[in-house]
Amino acid sequence: MTGQEVAGLEVSGLGFSYGAKRALNDVSFCVAQGDFCALLGPNGAGKSTLFALLTRLFTTSEGQVRVMGHDMARAPRQALARIGVVFQQPTLDLDLSVRRNLRYFAALHGLAGREANIRIDAALERMGMAQRADEIARDLNGGHRRRTEIARALVHRPAVLLLDEPTVGLDAEARRAITEHVHGLCAEDGLTALWATHLTDEVWPDDRLVILHRGEIRADGIAREIIGKQTLTDRFLDLTGVTA
Ligand SMILES: Nc1ncnc2c1ncn2[C@@H]1O[C@H](COP(=O)(O)OP(=O)(O)OP(=O)(O)O)[C@@H](O)[C@H]1O
């Protein structure tokens, strides 16, 4: 990234404690626009706490978050408007169709009528869900529900997409399809993605990779360079001291 470019996501010196429990300590990393960044960490590493700070569910006086150049503390509305979020827990209304789930979300963002429909169609197409637009969410399998949630997070055209363990509970085929779709969004649409996971097989060799453990960054770079001659699982175990 040159000095002129605005990073999709810039985190500097972020810290957070739950009472006496230190959950994040001096966390800094920067994701260039259009990059897919895997945030890999074992259970309890601090991934969800980081997401809560990035979405302003929690606030902290320690450190700074910038989204497309907007300081989350000084310009939260501008920063949040540029973020799409896929939470770890499913949040679809299962009684509504795929399209109506997205239409409801569009309305929350002040979008209606033709403009909303154009954006909804584009988001569903992008996630391979256009053919299922009129299906009731309850009738979808887990992978298609997750794809619908990602499409919903795209409706307001965010620049940065945050995904907190988006493939939990899905089989290998559904996980692969979702990972490919999100890589496509980055490569073809210039979306910046931060994908939290504890599954090493979701990280591709050319991905940007940040490894978090006990609230601190243990590695930051291109996955293949961090991995070296090891497998990512071996490297991950070495860096985190987590036993298999
Ligand atoms: N409400 C809370 N009160 C006290 N400690 C907490 C609270 N929530 C999380 N923690 C602790 O903060 C640390 C980071 O937790 P966090 O949930 O952010 O990790 P994570 O990487 O998202 O884990 P997982 O993969 O299990 O979701 C852990 O040690 C956890 O036990």
PDBQT file of the ligand as one rigid body, heavy atoms in Angstrom, charges set to zero:
ROOT
HETATM    1  N1  LIG A 301     -18.141 -11.155  29.170  1.00  0.00    +0.000 N 
HETATM    2  C1  LIG A 301     -16.912 -11.575  29.454  1.00  0.00    +0.000 A 
HETATM    3  N2  LIG A 301     -16.417 -11.469  30.722  1.00  0.00    +0.000 NA
HETATM    4  C2  LIG A 301     -15.161 -11.862  31.010  1.00  0.00    +0.000 A 
HETATM    5  N3  LIG A 301     -14.297 -12.387  30.136  1.00  0.00    +0.000 NA
HETATM    6  C3  LIG A 301     -14.730 -12.514  28.867  1.00  0.00    +0.000 A 
HETATM    7  C4  LIG A 301     -16.043 -12.121  28.464  1.00  0.00    +0.000 A 
HETATM    8  N4  LIG A 301     -16.190 -12.378  27.135  1.00  0.00    +0.000 NA
HETATM    9  C5  LIG A 301     -15.014 -12.909  26.737  1.00  0.00    +0.000 A 
HETATM   10  N5  LIG A 301     -14.157 -12.990  27.772  1.00  0.00    +0.000 N 
HETATM   11  C6  LIG A 301     -12.785 -13.499  27.728  1.00  0.00    +0.000 C 
HETATM   12  O1  LIG A 301     -12.037 -12.673  26.833  1.00  0.00    +0.000 OA
HETATM   13  C7  LIG A 301     -11.149 -13.464  26.051  1.00  0.00    +0.000 C 
HETATM   14  C8  LIG A 301     -11.443 -13.267  24.576  1.00  0.00    +0.000 C 
HETATM   15  O2  LIG A 301     -12.739 -13.814  24.305  1.00  0.00    +0.000 OA
HETATM   16  P1  LIG A 301     -13.399 -13.779  22.839  1.00  0.00    +0.000 P 
HETATM   17  O3  LIG A 301     -14.795 -14.297  22.979  1.00  0.00    +0.000 OA
HETATM   18  O4  LIG A 301     -13.203 -12.429  22.273  1.00  0.00    +0.000 OA
HETATM   19  O5  LIG A 301     -12.483 -14.832  22.064  1.00  0.00    +0.000 OA
HETATM   20  P2  LIG A 301     -12.770 -15.566  20.653  1.00  0.00    +0.000 P 
HETATM   21  O6  LIG A 301     -11.461 -15.611  19.956  1.00  0.00    +0.000 OA
HETATM   22  O7  LIG A 301     -13.886 -14.891  19.960  1.00  0.00    +0.000 OA
HETATM   23  O8  LIG A 301     -13.207 -17.016  21.098  1.00  0.00    +0.000 OA
HETATM   24  P3  LIG A 301     -14.257 -18.021  20.361  1.00  0.00    +0.000 P 
HETATM   25  O9  LIG A 301     -13.554 -18.537  19.160  1.00  0.00    +0.000 OA
HETATM   26  O10 LIG A 301     -14.451 -19.063  21.431  1.00  0.00    +0.000 OA
HETATM   27  O11 LIG A 301     -15.493 -17.242  20.052  1.00  0.00    +0.000 OA
HETATM   28  C9  LIG A 301     -11.325 -14.910  26.519  1.00  0.00    +0.000 C 
HETATM   29  O12 LIG A 301     -10.347 -15.206  27.479  1.00  0.00    +0.000 OA
HETATM   30  C10 LIG A 301     -12.709 -14.911  27.146  1.00  0.00    +0.000 C 
HETATM   31  O13 LIG A 301     -12.799 -15.891  28.172  1.00  0.00    +0.000 OA
ENDROOT
TORSDOF 0
